Amino acid sequence: MPQFLVAIHHPDDYQASVVEDDAMRHDIDDLNDEMVAAGVRKFVGGLKPVAQARSIPAGGSEVTGAPTMPGTLHMGGLWVLECADLDEALAWGQKAAKACRAPVEVRPFYP
């Protein structure tokens, strides 16, 4: 069965302790329980703030204290789901965007 990345994106200045209230944590917990019950969740993880990221450019010659991707949004967490197809993965992505109150990217893995 195909696997999909469902990535949550947060702004650079995202502070979980400020933004994530009890209701949001409850919604995310419920979503995780639903994914487990459906048998689709293979991995889940939240990422520390982008300020703690380190980057290694092509060639691997140095490590920098900045994210590699310029912009105002960076990945803040992710799920790896095993779904029948892209439509099913997108349905989970919509639930993730609602629970996390953040934009979501859904992307298939190569087989």
MODELLER restraints for C-alpha pairs under 7 A, 6 or more apart:
rsr = mdl.restraints
at = mdl.atoms
rsr.add(forms.Gaussian(group=physical.xy_distance, feature=features.Distance(at['CA:1:A'], at['CA:82:A']), mean=6.22, stdev=0.5))
rsr.add(forms.Gaussian(group=physical.xy_distance, feature=features.Distance(at['CA:1:A'], at['CA:83:A']), mean=6.37, stdev=0.5))
rsr.add(forms.Gaussian(group=physical.xy_distance, feature=features.Distance(at['CA:1:A'], at['CA:84:A']), mean=5.99, stdev=0.5))
rsr.add(forms.Gaussian(group=physical.xy_distance, feature=features.Distance(at['CA:2:A'], at['CA:82:A']), mean=5.71, stdev=0.5))
rsr.add(forms.Gaussian(group=physical.xy_distance, feature=features.Distance(at['CA:2:A'], at['CA:83:A']), mean=5.92, stdev=0.5))
rsr.add(forms.Gaussian(group=physical.xy_distance, feature=features.Distance(at['CA:2:A'], at['CA:84:A']), mean=6.47, stdev=0.5))
rsr.add(forms.Gaussian(group=physical.xy_distance, feature=features.Distance(at['CA:2:A'], at['CA:85:A']), mean=6.76, stdev=0.5))
rsr.add(forms.Gaussian(group=physical.xy_distance, feature=features.Distance(at['CA:2:A'], at['CA:111:A']), mean=6.85, stdev=0.5))
rsr.add(forms.Gaussian(group=physical.xy_distance, feature=features.Distance(at['CA:3:A'], at['CA:80:A']), mean=6.68, stdev=0.5))
rsr.add(forms.Gaussian(group=physical.xy_distance, feature=features.Distance(at['CA:3:A'], at['CA:81:A']), mean=5.47, stdev=0.5))
rsr.add(forms.Gaussian(group=physical.xy_distance, feature=features.Distance(at['CA:3:A'], at['CA:82:A']), mean=4.32, stdev=0.5))
rsr.add(forms.Gaussian(group=physical.xy_distance, feature=features.Distance(at['CA:3:A'], at['CA:83:A']), mean=6.20, stdev=0.5))
rsr.add(forms.Gaussian(group=physical.xy_distance, feature=features.Distance(at['CA:3:A'], at['CA:108:A']), mean=6.06, stdev=0.5))
rsr.add(forms.Gaussian(group=physical.xy_distance, feature=features.Distance(at['CA:3:A'], at['CA:109:A']), mean=5.71, stdev=0.5))
rsr.add(forms.Gaussian(group=physical.xy_distance, feature=features.Distance(at['CA:4:A'], at['CA:80:A']), mean=5.67, stdev=0.5))
rsr.add(forms.Gaussian(group=physical.xy_distance, feature=features.Distance(at['CA:4:A'], at['CA:81:A']), mean=5.23, stdev=0.5))
rsr.add(forms.Gaussian(group=physical.xy_distance, feature=features.Distance(at['CA:4:A'], at['CA:82:A']), mean=6.33, stdev=0.5))
rsr.add(forms.Gaussian(group=physical.xy_distance, feature=features.Distance(at['CA:4:A'], at['CA:89:A']), mean=6.68, stdev=0.5))
rsr.add(forms.Gaussian(group=physical.xy_distance, feature=features.Distance(at['CA:4:A'], at['CA:106:A']), mean=6.64, stdev=0.5))
rsr.add(forms.Gaussian(group=physical.xy_distance, feature=features.Distance(at['CA:4:A'], at['CA:107:A']), mean=5.48, stdev=0.5))
rsr.add(forms.Gaussian(group=physical.xy_distance, feature=features.Distance(at['CA:4:A'], at['CA:108:A']), mean=4.25, stdev=0.5))
rsr.add(forms.Gaussian(group=physical.xy_distance, feature=features.Distance(at['CA:4:A'], at['CA:109:A']), mean=5.61, stdev=0.5))
rsr.add(forms.Gaussian(group=physical.xy_distance, feature=features.Distance(at['CA:5:A'], at['CA:78:A']), mean=6.86, stdev=0.5))
rsr.add(forms.Gaussian(group=physical.xy_distance, feature=features.Distance(at['CA:5:A'], at['CA:79:A']), mean=5.92, stdev=0.5))
rsr.add(forms.Gaussian(group=physical.xy_distance, feature=features.Distance(at['CA:5:A'], at['CA:80:A']), mean=4.85, stdev=0.5))
rsr.add(forms.Gaussian(group=physical.xy_distance, feature=features.Distance(at['CA:5:A'], at['CA:81:A']), mean=6.53, stdev=0.5))
rsr.add(forms.Gaussian(group=physical.xy_distance, feature=features.Distance(at['CA:5:A'], at['CA:106:A']), mean=5.59, stdev=0.5))
rsr.add(forms.Gaussian(group=physical.xy_distance, feature=features.Distance(at['CA:5:A'], at['CA:107:A']), mean=5.13, stdev=0.5))
rsr.add(forms.Gaussian(group=physical.xy_distance, feature=features.Distance(at['CA:5:A'], at['CA:108:A']), mean=6.16, stdev=0.5))
rsr.add(forms.Gaussian(group=physical.xy_distance, feature=features.Distance(at['CA:6:A'], at['CA:78:A']), mean=5.55, stdev=0.5))
rsr.add(forms.Gaussian(group=physical.xy_distance, feature=features.Distance(at['CA:6:A'], at['CA:79:A']), mean=5.12, stdev=0.5))
rsr.add(forms.Gaussian(group=physical.xy_distance, feature=features.Distance(at['CA:6:A'], at['CA:80:A']), mean=6.35, stdev=0.5))
rsr.add(forms.Gaussian(group=physical.xy_distance, feature=features.Distance(at['CA:6:A'], at['CA:93:A']), mean=6.08, stdev=0.5))
rsr.add(forms.Gaussian(group=physical.xy_distance, feature=features.Distance(at['CA:6:A'], at['CA:104:A']), mean=6.64, stdev=0.5))
rsr.add(forms.Gaussian(group=physical.xy_distance, feature=features.Distance(at['CA:6:A'], at['CA:105:A']), mean=5.68, stdev=0.5))
rsr.add(forms.Gaussian(group=physical.xy_distance, feature=features.Distance(at['CA:6:A'], at['CA:106:A']), mean=4.59, stdev=0.5))
rsr.add(forms.Gaussian(group=physical.xy_distance, feature=features.Distance(at['CA:6:A'], at['CA:107:A']), mean=6.66, stdev=0.5))
rsr.add(forms.Gaussian(group=physical.xy_distance, feature=features.Distance(at['CA:7:A'], at['CA:75:A']), mean=6.31, stdev=0.5))
rsr.add(forms.Gaussian(group=physical.xy_distance, feature=features.Distance(at['CA:7:A'], at['CA:77:A']), mean=5.91, stdev=0.5))
rsr.add(forms.Gaussian(group=physical.xy_distance, feature=features.Distance(at['CA:7:A'], at['CA:78:A']), mean=4.36, stdev=0.5))
rsr.add(forms.Gaussian(group=physical.xy_distance, feature=features.Distance(at['CA:7:A'], at['CA:79:A']), mean=6.50, stdev=0.5))
rsr.add(forms.Gaussian(group=physical.xy_distance, feature=features.Distance(at['CA:7:A'], at['CA:104:A']), mean=5.46, stdev=0.5))
rsr.add(forms.Gaussian(group=physical.xy_distance, feature=features.Distance(at['CA:7:A'], at['CA:105:A']), mean=5.10, stdev=0.5))
rsr.add(forms.Gaussian(group=physical.xy_distance, feature=features.Distance(at['CA:7:A'], at['CA:106:A']), mean=6.48, stdev=0.5))
rsr.add(forms.Gaussian(group=physical.xy_distance, feature=features.Distance(at['CA:8:A'], at['CA:75:A']), mean=5.68, stdev=0.5))
rsr.add(forms.Gaussian(group=physical.xy_distance, feature=features.Distance(at['CA:8:A'], at['CA:76:A']), mean=5.54, stdev=0.5))
rsr.add(forms.Gaussian(group=physical.xy_distance, feature=features.Distance(at['CA:8:A'], at['CA:77:A']), mean=5.20, stdev=0.5))
rsr.add(forms.Gaussian(group=physical.xy_distance, feature=features.Distance(at['CA:8:A'], at['CA:78:A']), mean=5.94, stdev=0.5))
rsr.add(forms.Gaussian(group=physical.xy_distance, feature=features.Distance(at['CA:8:A'], at['CA:102:A']), mean=6.47, stdev=0.5))
rsr.add(forms.Gaussian(group=physical.xy_distance, feature=features.Distance(at['CA:8:A'], at['CA:103:A']), mean=6.05, stdev=0.5))
rsr.add(forms.Gaussian(group=physical.xy_distance, feature=features.Distance(at['CA:8:A'], at['CA:104:A']), mean=4.67, stdev=0.5))
rsr.add(forms.Gaussian(group=physical.xy_distance, feature=features.Distance(at['CA:8:A'], at['CA:105:A']), mean=6.66, stdev=0.5))
rsr.add(forms.Gaussian(group=physical.xy_distance, feature=features.Distance(at['CA:9:A'], at['CA:73:A']), mean=5.78, stdev=0.5))
rsr.add(forms.Gaussian(group=physical.xy_distance, feature=features.Distance(at['CA:9:A'], at['CA:74:A']), mean=5.19, stdev=0.5))
rsr.add(forms.Gaussian(group=physical.xy_distance, feature=features.Distance(at['CA:9:A'], at['CA:75:A']), mean=4.43, stdev=0.5))
rsr.add(forms.Gaussian(group=physical.xy_distance, feature=features.Distance(at['CA:9:A'], at['CA:76:A']), mean=5.31, stdev=0.5))
rsr.add(forms.Gaussian(group=physical.xy_distance, feature=features.Distance(at['CA:9:A'], at['CA:102:A']), mean=6.30, stdev=0.5))
rsr.add(forms.Gaussian(group=physical.xy_distance, feature=features.Distance(at['CA:9:A'], at['CA:103:A']), mean=5.56, stdev=0.5))
rsr.add(forms.Gaussian(group=physical.xy_distance, feature=features.Distance(at['CA:9:A'], at['CA:104:A']), mean=6.06, stdev=0.5))
rsr.add(forms.Gaussian(group=physical.xy_distance, feature=features.Distance(at['CA:10:A'], at['CA:73:A']), mean=5.24, stdev=0.5))
rsr.add(forms.Gaussian(group=physical.xy_distance, feature=features.Distance(at['CA:10:A'], at['CA:74:A']), mean=5.52, stdev=0.5))
rsr.add(forms.Gaussian(group=physical.xy_distance, feature=features.Distance(at['CA:10:A'], at['CA:75:A']), mean=6.24, stdev=0.5))
rsr.add(forms.Gaussian(group=physical.xy_distance, feature=features.Distance(at['CA:10:A'], at['CA:76:A']), mean=5.54, stdev=0.5))
rsr.add(forms.Gaussian(group=physical.xy_distance, feature=features.Distance(at['CA:10:A'], at['CA:102:A']), mean=6.66, stdev=0.5))
rsr.add(forms.Gaussian(group=physical.xy_distance, feature=features.Distance(at['CA:11:A'], at['CA:72:A']), mean=5.47, stdev=0.5))
rsr.add(forms.Gaussian(group=physical.xy_distance, feature=features.Distance(at['CA:11:A'], at['CA:73:A']), mean=4.38, stdev=0.5))
rsr.add(forms.Gaussian(group=physical.xy_distance, feature=features.Distance(at['CA:11:A'], at['CA:74:A']), mean=6.35, stdev=0.5))
rsr.add(forms.Gaussian(group=physical.xy_distance, feature=features.Distance(at['CA:12:A'], at['CA:50:A']), mean=6.33, stdev=0.5))
rsr.add(forms.Gaussian(group=physical.xy_distance, feature=features.Distance(at['CA:12:A'], at['CA:72:A']), mean=5.65, stdev=0.5))
rsr.add(forms.Gaussian(group=physical.xy_distance, feature=features.Distance(at['CA:12:A'], at['CA:73:A']), mean=5.88, stdev=0.5))
rsr.add(forms.Gaussian(group=physical.xy_distance, feature=features.Distance(at['CA:12:A'], at['CA:74:A']), mean=6.64, stdev=0.5))
rsr.add(forms.Gaussian(group=physical.xy_distance, feature=features.Distance(at['CA:24:A'], at['CA:99:A']), mean=6.35, stdev=0.5))
rsr.add(forms.Gaussian(group=physical.xy_distance, feature=features.Distance(at['CA:24:A'], at['CA:100:A']), mean=6.58, stdev=0.5))
rsr.add(forms.Gaussian(group=physical.xy_distance, feature=features.Distance(at['CA:27:A'], at['CA:99:A']), mean=5.11, stdev=0.5))
rsr.add(forms.Gaussian(group=physical.xy_distance, feature=features.Distance(at['CA:28:A'], at['CA:99:A']), mean=5.33, stdev=0.5))
rsr.add(forms.Gaussian(group=physical.xy_distance, feature=features.Distance(at['CA:28:A'], at['CA:100:A']), mean=6.47, stdev=0.5))
rsr.add(forms.Gaussian(group=physical.xy_distance, feature=features.Distance(at['CA:35:A'], at['CA:41:A']), mean=5.36, stdev=0.5))
rsr.add(forms.Gaussian(group=physical.xy_distance, feature=features.Distance(at['CA:40:A'], at['CA:81:A']), mean=5.15, stdev=0.5))
rsr.add(forms.Gaussian(group=physical.xy_distance, feature=features.Distance(at['CA:40:A'], at['CA:82:A']), mean=4.86, stdev=0.5))
rsr.add(forms.Gaussian(group=physical.xy_distance, feature=features.Distance(at['CA:40:A'], at['CA:83:A']), mean=6.05, stdev=0.5))
rsr.add(forms.Gaussian(group=physical.xy_distance, feature=features.Distance(at['CA:41:A'], at['CA:80:A']), mean=6.27, stdev=0.5))
rsr.add(forms.Gaussian(group=physical.xy_distance, feature=features.Distance(at['CA:41:A'], at['CA:81:A']), mean=4.70, stdev=0.5))
rsr.add(forms.Gaussian(group=physical.xy_distance, feature=features.Distance(at['CA:41:A'], at['CA:82:A']), mean=6.50, stdev=0.5))
rsr.add(forms.Gaussian(group=physical.xy_distance, feature=features.Distance(at['CA:42:A'], at['CA:80:A']), mean=5.46, stdev=0.5))
rsr.add(forms.Gaussian(group=physical.xy_distance, feature=features.Distance(at['CA:42:A'], at['CA:81:A']), mean=5.51, stdev=0.5))
rsr.add(forms.Gaussian(group=physical.xy_distance, feature=features.Distance(at['CA:42:A'], at['CA:82:A']), mean=6.75, stdev=0.5))
rsr.add(forms.Gaussian(group=physical.xy_distance, feature=features.Distance(at['CA:43:A'], at['CA:79:A']), mean=5.53, stdev=0.5))
rsr.add(forms.Gaussian(group=physical.xy_distance, feature=features.Distance(at['CA:43:A'], at['CA:80:A']), mean=5.01, stdev=0.5))
rsr.add(forms.Gaussian(group=physical.xy_distance, feature=features.Distance(at['CA:44:A'], at['CA:78:A']), mean=5.69, stdev=0.5))
rsr.add(forms.Gaussian(group=physical.xy_distance, feature=features.Distance(at['CA:44:A'], at['CA:79:A']), mean=4.30, stdev=0.5))
rsr.add(forms.Gaussian(group=physical.xy_distance, feature=features.Distance(at['CA:44:A'], at['CA:80:A']), mean=6.40, stdev=0.5))
rsr.add(forms.Gaussian(group=physical.xy_distance, feature=features.Distance(at['CA:45:A'], at['CA:77:A']), mean=5.59, stdev=0.5))
rsr.add(forms.Gaussian(group=physical.xy_distance, feature=features.Distance(at['CA:45:A'], at['CA:78:A']), mean=5.51, stdev=0.5))
rsr.add(forms.Gaussian(group=physical.xy_distance, feature=features.Distance(at['CA:45:A'], at['CA:79:A']), mean=6.58, stdev=0.5))
rsr.add(forms.Gaussian(group=physical.xy_distance, feature=features.Distance(at['CA:46:A'], at['CA:76:A']), mean=6.07, stdev=0.5))
rsr.add(forms.Gaussian(group=physical.xy_distance, feature=features.Distance(at['CA:46:A'], at['CA:77:A']), mean=3.98, stdev=0.5))
rsr.add(forms.Gaussian(group=physical.xy_distance, feature=features.Distance(at['CA:46:A'], at['CA:78:A']), mean=6.39, stdev=0.5))
rsr.add(forms.Gaussian(group=physical.xy_distance, feature=features.Distance(at['CA:47:A'], at['CA:76:A']), mean=5.04, stdev=0.5))
rsr.add(forms.Gaussian(group=physical.xy_distance, feature=features.Distance(at['CA:47:A'], at['CA:77:A']), mean=5.16, stdev=0.5))
rsr.add(forms.Gaussian(group=physical.xy_distance, feature=features.Distance(at['CA:50:A'], at['CA:67:A']), mean=6.72, stdev=0.5))
rsr.add(forms.Gaussian(group=physical.xy_distance, feature=features.Distance(at['CA:50:A'], at['CA:74:A']), mean=6.86, stdev=0.5))
rsr.add(forms.Gaussian(group=physical.xy_distance, feature=features.Distance(at['CA:51:A'], at['CA:66:A']), mean=6.94, stdev=0.5))
rsr.add(forms.Gaussian(group=physical.xy_distance, feature=features.Distance(at['CA:53:A'], at['CA:65:A']), mean=6.43, stdev=0.5))
rsr.add(forms.Gaussian(group=physical.xy_distance, feature=features.Distance(at['CA:53:A'], at['CA:66:A']), mean=6.10, stdev=0.5))
rsr.add(forms.Gaussian(group=physical.xy_distance, feature=features.Distance(at['CA:53:A'], at['CA:67:A']), mean=5.78, stdev=0.5))
rsr.add(forms.Gaussian(group=physical.xy_distance, feature=features.Distance(at['CA:54:A'], at['CA:63:A']), mean=6.46, stdev=0.5))
rsr.add(forms.Gaussian(group=physical.xy_distance, feature=features.Distance(at['CA:54:A'], at['CA:64:A']), mean=5.56, stdev=0.5))
rsr.add(forms.Gaussian(group=physical.xy_distance, feature=features.Distance(at['CA:54:A'], at['CA:65:A']), mean=4.70, stdev=0.5))
rsr.add(forms.Gaussian(group=physical.xy_distance, feature=features.Distance(at['CA:54:A'], at['CA:66:A']), mean=5.60, stdev=0.5))
rsr.add(forms.Gaussian(group=physical.xy_distance, feature=features.Distance(at['CA:54:A'], at['CA:67:A']), mean=6.24, stdev=0.5))
rsr.add(forms.Gaussian(group=physical.xy_distance, feature=features.Distance(at['CA:55:A'], at['CA:63:A']), mean=5.54, stdev=0.5))
rsr.add(forms.Gaussian(group=physical.xy_distance, feature=features.Distance(at['CA:55:A'], at['CA:64:A']), mean=5.13, stdev=0.5))
rsr.add(forms.Gaussian(group=physical.xy_distance, feature=features.Distance(at['CA:55:A'], at['CA:65:A']), mean=6.41, stdev=0.5))
rsr.add(forms.Gaussian(group=physical.xy_distance, feature=features.Distance(at['CA:55:A'], at['CA:66:A']), mean=6.04, stdev=0.5))
rsr.add(forms.Gaussian(group=physical.xy_distance, feature=features.Distance(at['CA:55:A'], at['CA:67:A']), mean=5.72, stdev=0.5))
rsr.add(forms.Gaussian(group=physical.xy_distance, feature=features.Distance(at['CA:55:A'], at['CA:68:A']), mean=5.79, stdev=0.5))
rsr.add(forms.Gaussian(group=physical.xy_distance, feature=features.Distance(at['CA:56:A'], at['CA:62:A']), mean=5.92, stdev=0.5))
rsr.add(forms.Gaussian(group=physical.xy_distance, feature=features.Distance(at['CA:56:A'], at['CA:63:A']), mean=4.76, stdev=0.5))
rsr.add(forms.Gaussian(group=physical.xy_distance, feature=features.Distance(at['CA:56:A'], at['CA:64:A']), mean=6.40, stdev=0.5))
rsr.add(forms.Gaussian(group=physical.xy_distance, feature=features.Distance(at['CA:83:A'], at['CA:89:A']), mean=5.92, stdev=0.5))
rsr.add(forms.Gaussian(group=physical.xy_distance, feature=features.Distance(at['CA:90:A'], at['CA:106:A']), mean=6.47, stdev=0.5))
rsr.add(forms.Gaussian(group=physical.xy_distance, feature=features.Distance(at['CA:93:A'], at['CA:104:A']), mean=6.37, stdev=0.5))
rsr.add(forms.Gaussian(group=physical.xy_distance, feature=features.Distance(at['CA:93:A'], at['CA:106:A']), mean=6.36, stdev=0.5))
rsr.add(forms.Gaussian(group=physical.xy_distance, feature=features.Distance(at['CA:97:A'], at['CA:103:A']), mean=5.63, stdev=0.5))
rsr.add(forms.Gaussian(group=physical.xy_distance, feature=features.Distance(at['CA:97:A'], at['CA:104:A']), mean=5.59, stdev=0.5))
